[in-house]
């Protein structure tokens, strides 16, 4: 069904003057980002604009259009999404029931998640080496159930245990474009925030 509808979409908009064509492509990208909860890849956005139109330039123009608004366009992993600006989080919490969306992770859960982010791919044995104790399957299951982590490559050793890596949901949840946005471990150590 989606393919049939895509075939009816006039991507090139040849009957419009260039400035109106650009504006329509911009609005299409905004509509797609608005309608999805996950980051949208460049290839998906290219399907709603004319051949040769630059998605990167359209995204840049959309970011300018959204200045001063309560939400912004954000790069997350290999795609883009719309998200509410952090300044409005208290208003959202006051007016909307977002309890079901809250992470509700303990300090230890967050520490394990951070260890996975910094050391990925990492196995449960690797996490045990960091924390000095076994990490429960239940905790790994909770993090995976919230799509914050996924399985990575198997370790090349006897038993070939699974490793864990962070996901695009992790990046979106913590407002990062990529893992390069993680704090530098040396800066954490200098600030006294690194584990001993």
C-alpha positions in Angstrom: 0.0 0.0 0.0 2.8 2.5 0.9 4.5 1.8 -2.4 1.3 2.6 -4.3 0.8 5.9 -2.5 4.5 6.7 -3.0 4.0 6.3 -6.8 1.2 8.9 -6.7 3.4 11.5 -4.9 4.6 14.2 -7.2 8.2 14.4 -5.9 9.6 16.9 -8.4 6.7 19.5 -8.2 7.7 20.9 -11.6 4.6 23.0 -11.8 5.7 25.2 -8.8 8.2 28.0 -8.9 11.6 27.1 -7.3 10.9 28.9 -4.0 7.5 27.3 -3.5 8.9 23.9 -4.5 11.6 24.2 -1.8 9.0 25.3 0.8 6.8 22.3 0.0 9.8 19.9 0.2 10.6 21.5 3.6 7.1 20.9 4.8 7.1 17.3 3.6 10.2 16.6 5.6 8.7 18.3 8.6 5.5 16.3 8.3 7.5 13.0 8.1 9.6 13.8 11.1 6.5 15.0 13.0 4.7 11.7 12.3 7.4 9.4 13.4 8.8 8.7 16.9 12.1 7.2 15.6 14.9 8.9 13.7 14.2 9.0 9.9 17.1 8.1 7.6 18.2 10.2 4.7 17.0 7.6 2.2 13.5 7.7 3.5 13.4 11.5 3.4 14.7 11.5 -0.2 11.6 9.6 -1.2 9.4 12.7 -0.6 11.5 15.4 -2.3 12.6 15.9 -5.9 15.5 14.2 -7.5 18.7 16.1 -6.7 17.2 18.0 -3.8 19.6 18.1 -0.9 18.1 16.6 2.3 20.9 18.1 4.3 20.1 21.7 3.1 16.4 21.1 3.6 17.1 19.9 7.2 19.3 23.0 7.8 16.5 25.3 6.5 14.0 23.5 8.7 16.2 24.0 11.7 16.3 27.7 11.0 12.5 27.7 10.6 12.1 26.1 14.0 14.2 28.6 15.9 12.2 30.0 18.7 9.8 27.1 18.6 9.3 24.6 21.4 10.7 21.8 19.4 13.8 21.3 17.1 15.1 19.0 14.5 17.9 16.8 15.8 20.4 14.5 14.2 20.2 11.1 15.9 22.5 8.3 14.6 22.0 8.1 10.9 18.7 10.0 10.8 16.8 13.0 12.1 13.8 13.5 14.4 11.8 16.3 15.9 12.2 16.6 19.7 11.0 19.0 22.3 13.6 21.5 23.5 14.9 20.6 27.0 13.7 23.9 28.4 10.1 22.7 28.0 10.6 19.4 29.9 9.2 20.8 33.2 6.1 22.1 31.4 5.5 18.7 29.7 5.9 16.9 33.0 3.5 19.3 34.7 0.8 19.0 32.1 1.1 15.5 30.6 1.2 12.0 32.0 4.7 11.0 30.9 5.2 8.5 33.7 5.0 5.6 31.3 7.8 7.1 29.2 10.1 7.8 32.2 13.2 5.6 32.3 12.9 5.0 36.0 16.5 3.6 36.1 18.4 3.3 39.3 21.8 4.8 39.7 23.4 1.4 39.2 21.3 0.7 36.1 22.5 4.0 34.6 26.1 3.1 35.6 25.8 -0.2 33.7 24.3 1.6 30.7 27.2 4.1 30.8 29.7 1.2 31.0 28.1 -0.4 27.9 28.2 2.9 26.0 31.8 3.6 26.8 33.1 0.1 26.4 30.9 -1.4 23.7 30.9 -4.1 22.5 31.1 -5.5 26.0 30.0 -8.9 27.4 28.5 -9.6 30.9 32.0 -10.8 31.9 33.4 -7.4 30.8 30.8 -5.7 32.9 31.6 -8.0 35.8 35.3 -6.9 35.5 34.2 -3.2 35.7 31.7 -3.5 38.6 33.3 -6.4 40.5 30.1 -8.4 40.5 27.8 -10.3 38.2 25.3 -8.1 36.2 21.9 -9.7 36.3 20.2 -11.0 33.2 17.1 -9.1 34.6 19.0 -5.7 34.4 20.2 -6.5 30.9 16.7 -7.5 30.0 15.2 -4.2 31.3 17.8 -2.2 29.3 17.1 -4.2 26.2 13.3 -4.1 26.7 13.5 -0.3 26.6 15.6 -0.6 23.5 18.5 1.2 25.1 20.9 -1.7 24.3 21.0 -4.5 21.8 23.2 -7.5 21.2 26.6 -6.9 19.5 29.0 -9.3 18.0 29.8 -12.5 19.9 33.1 -12.6 21.7 35.7 -14.7 19.8 36.4 -17.1 22.7 35.1 -20.4 24.1 31.3 -20.2 24.4 31.2 -17.1 22.2 29.2 -15.0 24.7 27.1 -12.2 23.4 28.2 -8.6 23.7 26.0 -5.6 24.2 25.9 -2.2 22.4 23.8 0.9 22.6 21.0 1.6 20.1 19.6 4.6 18.3 17.0 4.8 21.0 19.8 5.3 23.5 21.2 8.1 21.4 17.7 9.7 21.1 16.9 9.3 24.8 20.1 11.0 25.9 20.1 13.7 23.1 23.1 12.5 21.2 23.8 12.4 17.5 26.5 9.7 17.9 28.6 8.0 20.5 31.2 10.8 19.9 28.9 13.0 21.9 29.7 10.9 25.1 31.9 12.8 27.5 35.6 12.2 27.2 36.6 9.6 29.8 39.7 11.7 30.8 37.4 14.8 31.5 35.2 12.6 33.6 38.2 11.4 35.5 39.5 14.9 36.0 36.1 16.0 37.3 36.1 13.1 39.8 33.1 11.4 38.0 34.9 8.3 36.7 34.6 5.0 38.6 37.7 4.2 40.6 
